[in-house]
Amino acid sequence: MSEPATNVGGKTFFGHPLGLSTLFFTEMWERFSYYGMRALLVLFMVDQMGKTNGGMGMTAATAAAIYGIYTGMAYLVCLPGGWIADRVIGQRKAVLYGGIIIAAGHFSMAVPTTPMFFTGLVLIVIGTGLLKPNISAMVADLYPEGGARRDAGFTIFYMGINIGAFIAPLICSYLGEKVNWHYGFGAAGVGMTFGIIQYIVGWKRLGSAGEFRGDRATMLRDKARMNIGLVIGFFVVAALAFLLYNGTLTPAFVAKMLTGVIFGFAALFLLYMAFLSGLDGVERKRVGVIAIFFLAASLFWSGFEQAGTSLNLFAERLTDRHIMGWEMPAGWLQSANALFIIAMAPVFAALWVMLSSRGKEPTSPTKFALGLMLLGLGFLVMVPAAVRTGYDGEVGIPVGAQWLLMTYLLHTFGELCLSPVGLSTMTKLAPKRFVGQVMGIWFMATSLGNVIGGQVAGRFDSLPLPQIFGAVASTTAGIGLLLLIFTKPIQKLMGGVH
């Protein structure tokens, strides 16, 4: 157990361990780099215009598939990233190395060549896998006593995430869309570099949080396994790159293949855990609920992540963004979700507390259902907006930005219902010896949702937009309603977990 770094020179960070400030700003700048680049990614890939350095001229289907693979893998590699930190290098070094690799990825994308663009995406995926799961583990490590103080620390930490996500599109999208795409990618790299610098400067504030605590013999054994895994991973990526380059595989096919792999692995693991690991009857029923929540979360994120693909394309091609004669970058609308989170998270937290004090707080299945229904309602808003544009795959009449803003507001409400409760509920449902692995399943749900979402967005130019948005709305809201109907039976399967 680590000692909390509460006082360094008698100082605190809003009454919390001073090390929280280091992790707060590291995560803020990492999310700045991630969301800044994300706001540009699809728009750059589909851009046909001859700017100083133009886009890649891809179809919406290809660009969306690549986006889905990239974002899906960024979450999927959190599993090996957490393992490497736990077994080989510790969370502290994992965050540092991850940040450096992420920055290298963004700067690679700032170089206007296709090989460097894809090299950058691969580097960002690897770096995110090292940084994202382990920086959250370090926040927890600052509070060995646990309790409400740790929860409050995470609340401050998550505010850093949303500050970075709010600022990033404003800067990166302006540079990318108005000046040069690669300047926007470079700005994301500069942001991550700021995060690395302050992380190193604030290293001592972390106390012993995130230090490697394994024994040397086990570490050397696992290091050898890690090296074998890295070699295998390199050859797999190289083989896929070669097959994609010569046209044997397409991004759309790889996305479908990845969908099957992720779903199949999660299904096999859940079946093993339920029937072959010696669980009792109550634990086995809870695994069934984990499977239900896995599918619900995957569906939610497949719709929510349309923000970076189909909704981003809608913002660029079919939204009137003129303000007093000046056209704002399409990516600026990507800041809406983070702004709404900052404004509404305290409201939702207070609402749950108030309802709990009255014995009326919704159960976890109910919150999942509400999240999906609100997501569906957001897409329902986009149906009449899409009809008004008359978009035929090439041209359409722009509509006001209020349509997208209302959609993002409803999606934020859905996120606040589903996302915070999801991780907490998974930890409560997981059998004690499977807690870490169930957390991996939660990451896989996000990964699967991103990959599926990319495939849905790929229909942007080939299907009528009202049909796409209507299908997403009816599917997500329909499954949400189904969850709501079966809330009581699901709650019984949870065996006392709320």
C-alpha angles and dihedrals in degrees: 000000000000127000113245115246092222098143125033108172088344092297130128137185106242087326093311133106110296089233087070089071090058093050092041093058094039091056092041092057093041090054088045089058094044099047094037091057093039091058089058103036104088094032090055094047094052096039112122096176124113102237121157084281108011129203129270098263095228126158118255089249094056095042093048092048091052090047091051093048092048097048092040093053091045088065097035095057089057084085097063089034091061091045092052091051094047096045108028121014110009128241095277096061092037090060092048095048091043092053092049092050092048092052090049088052094053093046089050088056089052087067107088100231130102096232091053091048093057092039087056092052091052092049092049091051091052094045093047090051090057098041109036104058094036100051089057089050089053092053089056089047090061089065109050088164091062117194132108093328090063090049090052090049091054090049090057090044093052090051087062089054092056095043089056092045091050098049098040101071091045091061104028096042093050092051094041100044100032103034115015131329093229093053087060092052089047091051089057088054092050089053092052089048090056087052092052093049095051090044090057092044090050095043094112092051089068094070107196095332112133097009118146110259103177125110119262097242093054090043092055091049092049091044089059090051090049092052091050089049092050092051091049091047091051093053092045091052091044092050092049091048091052093048091048092047095053093043098248089121130029127211089244091056092047089051091053091047091049090050090056093045095051094044093045094049093048092047093049092048093049091048090049092048093048101045111016106038101070099253121164124240096270093048091048091054090050090054087057089056090048088056091051092049091046091057093043092050092047090053092047095052092045087063099034093054091059082091089083096041127023095015091046090052088048089053092052101041107026108027126090102229099171118133114185091333096315121107113222119216115270090232092065089078087063087073092065097083094052092047091050091048092052091049100040106034093080089048093053092044090053091045093055091047092050093048091046092054087055094045092246104105110136117251121246094261089050091052091049089051092049090049092055094044092051090049089052091048089054091056090045087061088057094056097076089039090056091046091054092054093057087209112185099183093277113040137016142161113265118240130202122285090239090085093060093040091054090048092050091048092054091045089052090053088051092049092051090052097047112023103056093043094045099069093041093049093048091055090051095047096045118100107248096251092048102048096111093046092049088054086056089054089054090054089048090056089057090046093049091048092053093050093048091045091057091055092050092050090050088075091066095109100028103051131044108269094229087057093051096046091041092052092050091046095049094044098048096039091044094053089044090054090048090053090049092052092051096041095114096050090047090049090054090053089055090070100221098326113130 
